Amino acid sequence: MSLFSIILLVTTLNLSPDSLISSSSDTLELPLFFDEALAALDTTECTSDTLITELPDSVYKARLQALPFVIEVPYNEVVRRYILRYVKHSPRQLASLQRKAEYYFPIFEDILGKHGLPFELCYLPVIESALNPQARSHMGAVGLWQFMPATGKKYGLEVNSLIDERMDPVRSTEAACRFLKALYGIFGDWNLVIAAYNCGPGNVNKAIHRAGGKRDFWSIYPFLPKETRGYLPIFIAASYAMNYADVHGICPAADLRYPVTDTIVTTERQHLKQIAANLDITIEELRRLNPQYARDIIPGGKEYALCLPVAISGSYIDQQDTILAYQAKELIHNRRAEIDLMQKTGLNGGYSVNGVTYYKIKEGDTLGGIAAKFHVSVKRLKAFNGLTSDFIRAGKTLKIPNV
């Protein structure tokens, strides 16, 4: 589970759904998750004076039921309070989330549609990562869909020092779809799938067993881990907030200016600085479009995706040779392929490193004696080491010229 989900959920009280629905709004403490997890999204310039905060329950219920969803999104008091957490207490962050969704939701919907999954699963990364592909939890979950390393690798993501495909919007969404399909194959119920996405299928199965075999989220609710009980209500609230922000008087955030992009497949090892230096794009923009390359290096050796604005994708293809050659020695080819280990050359006590022989002076050694050991003249030995006298000191190292 992601850090954002933990921050979001841990303060939900350990109550049954019915008692939550009937409890007073003064007794249920709502988590202040936006202050920490979503602060970076507060970029809107909206100063609307027409913000609509609270509405009758019948309105929220009717609007949720009107959403064109396959997944059930029922309404209750818990859902209402999380709706208010978005539309009443965090309208600026919600406005920014809506703007980010303009870029990410078409990516999600395209891949969800290809896998035959409900489009409303787009709202999972809203609550998992606040639509931040570089979101990272203290537990090690990363990316829009907050995959742990092992789960990401299990579903086909490459995770190493150079690349972390958990941060790749396309690749991570593909992996999330495979994971969600696997969970649906186990439970056959999207509410349970969403719960299992948060706490794992094992915990959901335990809750089903403790609930006497009932396979409904609200029936197993008291038996789920505490942090998971609010996960589905938050998903429902996010779905409401993202769809109905405008009727609450929430203005759009400032335009994030995501360009129209094209994806180029490359097998060449290259540095993002090589691309930025030769095309009309900054390294910061390249990083924003390609967050999976953790050290700005596309590893090469097999097919990797490079996301570029459409306006310069043709230039990249035309100038690829120039781009790959630019500062290649410094940026790409600066790694040693092989290192010679120190090897003893023989009974004379010398050692060879990278083709050069060395000798560590011992007590009692003389320059003449060392020269004789290695069959070189004293004059040549002194010149090779820059010595101006025959004096040598134990512990120092001499380079031995080749015979």
Buried (B, 14 or more C-beta within 10 A) or exposed (E): BBBBBBBBBEBBBEBEBEEBBEBEEEEBEBBBBBEEBBEEBBBBEBEEEEEBEBBEEEEBBEBBEEBEBEBBBBBBBBBBBBBBBBBBBBBBBBBBBBBBBEBBBEBBBEBBEEBEBBBBBBBBBBBBBBBBBBBBBEEBBBBBBBBBBEBBBBBEBBBEEBBBBBBBBBBBBBBBBBBBEBBBEEBEBBBBBBBBBBBBBEBBBBBBEEBEEBBEBBBBBBBBBEBBBBBBBBBBBBBBBBBBBEEBBBBBBEEEEBBEBBEBEBEBBBBBBBBBBBBEBEBEBBBBBBBBBBEBBBBBEEEBBBBBBEBBBEBBEEBBEEBBEBEBEEBBEEEEEEEEEEEEBEEBBBBBEEEEBBBEBEEEBEBEEBBEBBEBEBEBBBEBBEBEEEEBEEEEEBEBBEE
